[in-house]
Amino acid sequence: MAIPTASFPNSPGYQGESGVYIVLEDLDFIWSKQDIKVVRQLWNENVSIKEISKQVGREVDEVALLIMDQARKGIIKKRKNGVWGEVDAA
């Protein structure tokens, strides 16, 4: 069931009378070649997505979107613990 856009007229991403909603407009989708290279390297080293985001200075959600993009294109591969990477021993 679709939620009527009139129910959230002041929310971020909502484009007024047109009823158009832009998903994740607060995230940065632009990546430099160098940052992509760093993310790929850290991913292959099994570093957690949280740590990757710290190292490239980006939000976890932005890194997750890049990882999803790279995985869909077959550039990076699945790994044992997925986005979580290495699991710390508690």
Secondary structure, 3 states (H helix, E strand, C coil): CCCCHHHCCCCCCEEHHHCEECCCCCCCCCCCHHHHHHHHHHHHCCCCHHHHHHHHCCCHHHHHHHHHHHHHCCCCCCCCCHHHCCCCCC
